Structure formats: structure tokens, C-alpha cells
Amino acid sequence: MSSTEHDVSAGIQQMEGFLLWNSKVTEAHTQAEAFTDRLEWLTGAQCEEVRRVFIEERLVFHRAALGQIVARAAELRTEYDKRYERLKARCVGICGGVLVGLMSLASLVALK
């Protein structure tokens, strides 16, 4: 992957992260509003405080959840990279063995 392709890929990942986080912020605001709408007895100041705390708690939760997802994705990438390397080594070994076998067979046929 060239430097430009890497930069583009990193930029796209950053944009995806930004959009994902903004969707969680919007979701938290929507949920906070729906929650406080059910509490009709709250004063205006109380309603705003409950919303602020609700949003803060939801964002703490989402940050932790996304952190776990990122960590797990990194673990999976490492695991799959190792598996890929083993598979690639096996394939090269098998192809090399088949090639040596075919060359041996060809030399036996040529000797006859």
C-alpha cells in the first residue's frame, strides 16, 4: 500500500470514527430528551440537569464500549494476520513440494 493510499485509508477510518461518535452523541441527546419528557413534574432547571447527567453517563458508556470494540478488533487483526502467515507458509511449502515432485517425475521420464 502506497503512502497516499495509507493516508486515504487512515482519513476514511478517522471520518468513520467521527461519524460513529457523532451518532452516539445524537442518540444520547435523543434518549435524554425522551427520558425527561416522561418526567413532567421536573422544573426547567431540573430537566436540563437530568438531561446533562443522562447524556454524560451515556457517553461514558459508549466511549467504554467503543474502546472495547477497538481493542477486540486489534486482537482479531493480530490473530488473523498470524493465521494468514501460517496459511501462506503452508501453501508455499505445498507448492514447492509439488514442484519438486513434478521436476523429479519429469527428470525420470526424460531419463527413459
C-alpha positions as CSV (number, residue, x, y, z in Angstrom):
1,M,0.0,0.0,0.0
2,S,1.5,3.4,-1.0
3,S,1.8,6.3,1.4
4,T,-1.1,8.1,-0.4
5,E,-3.3,5.0,-0.2
6,H,-2.4,4.6,3.5
7,D,-3.2,8.3,4.2
8,V,-6.6,8.0,2.4
9,S,-7.4,4.8,4.3
10,A,-6.5,6.5,7.6
11,G,-8.6,9.5,6.7
12,I,-11.6,7.4,5.9
13,Q,-11.2,5.5,9.2
14,Q,-11.0,8.8,11.1
15,M,-14.1,10.0,9.3
16,E,-15.9,6.8,10.1
17,G,-14.9,7.2,13.8
18,F,-16.1,10.8,13.8
19,L,-19.4,9.9,12.3
20,L,-19.9,7.0,14.6
21,W,-19.2,9.1,17.7
22,N,-21.5,11.9,16.5
23,S,-24.3,9.4,16.0
24,K,-23.7,8.2,19.7
25,V,-23.9,11.9,20.9
26,T,-27.1,12.4,18.9
27,E,-28.5,9.2,20.2
28,A,-27.7,10.2,23.8
29,H,-29.4,13.6,23.4
30,T,-32.5,11.9,21.9
31,Q,-32.7,9.4,24.7
32,A,-32.2,12.1,27.3
33,E,-35.0,14.1,25.9
34,A,-37.3,11.1,25.7
35,F,-36.4,10.3,29.3
36,T,-37.1,13.7,30.7
37,D,-40.3,14.1,28.6
38,R,-41.7,11.3,30.8
39,L,-40.9,13.2,33.9
40,E,-43.4,16.0,33.5
41,W,-43.0,17.2,37.1
42,L,-39.4,18.4,36.7
43,T,-38.8,22.1,36.6
44,G,-36.9,23.5,33.7
45,A,-33.6,23.6,35.5
46,Q,-34.1,20.1,36.9
47,C,-35.0,18.8,33.4
48,E,-31.8,20.3,32.0
49,E,-29.7,18.9,34.8
50,V,-31.2,15.4,34.4
51,R,-30.6,15.6,30.6
52,R,-27.0,16.7,31.2
53,V,-26.3,13.9,33.6
54,F,-28.1,11.3,31.4
55,I,-26.1,12.4,28.3
56,E,-22.8,12.3,30.3
57,E,-23.5,8.8,31.5
58,R,-24.5,7.5,28.1
59,L,-21.4,9.0,26.5
60,V,-19.2,7.4,29.2
61,F,-20.9,4.1,28.4
62,H,-20.4,4.5,24.7
63,R,-16.8,5.5,25.0
64,A,-16.1,2.4,27.0
65,A,-18.0,0.1,24.6
66,L,-16.2,1.6,21.6
67,G,-12.9,1.2,23.4
68,Q,-13.6,-2.5,23.9
69,I,-14.6,-2.9,20.2
70,V,-11.4,-1.2,19.1
71,A,-9.3,-3.4,21.4
72,R,-11.1,-6.6,20.2
73,A,-10.6,-5.5,16.5
74,A,-6.9,-5.2,17.2
75,E,-6.8,-8.6,18.8
76,L,-8.6,-10.1,15.8
77,R,-6.4,-8.4,13.3
78,T,-3.3,-9.8,15.1
79,E,-4.9,-13.3,15.2
80,Y,-5.9,-13.3,11.6
81,D,-2.5,-11.9,10.5
82,K,-0.8,-14.9,12.2
83,R,-3.3,-17.3,10.6
84,Y,-2.7,-15.8,7.2
85,E,1.1,-16.1,7.6
86,R,0.8,-19.8,8.6
87,L,-1.6,-20.5,5.7
88,K,0.7,-18.7,3.3
89,A,3.7,-20.7,4.5
90,R,1.8,-23.9,4.1
91,C,0.7,-23.0,0.6
92,V,4.2,-22.1,-0.4
93,G,5.5,-25.3,1.1
94,I,2.9,-27.4,-0.7
95,C,3.5,-25.7,-4.0
96,G,7.3,-26.1,-3.5
97,G,6.8,-29.8,-2.8
98,V,4.5,-30.3,-5.8
99,L,7.0,-28.5,-8.0
100,V,9.9,-30.7,-6.7
101,G,7.8,-33.8,-7.3
102,L,6.9,-32.7,-10.8
103,M,10.5,-31.9,-11.6
104,S,11.6,-35.3,-10.3
105,L,8.9,-37.0,-12.3
106,A,10.0,-35.1,-15.4
107,S,13.6,-36.0,-14.9
108,L,12.7,-39.7,-14.5
109,V,10.6,-39.6,-17.7
110,A,13.4,-37.8,-19.5
111,L,15.9,-40.5,-18.5
112,K,13.9,-43.2,-20.0
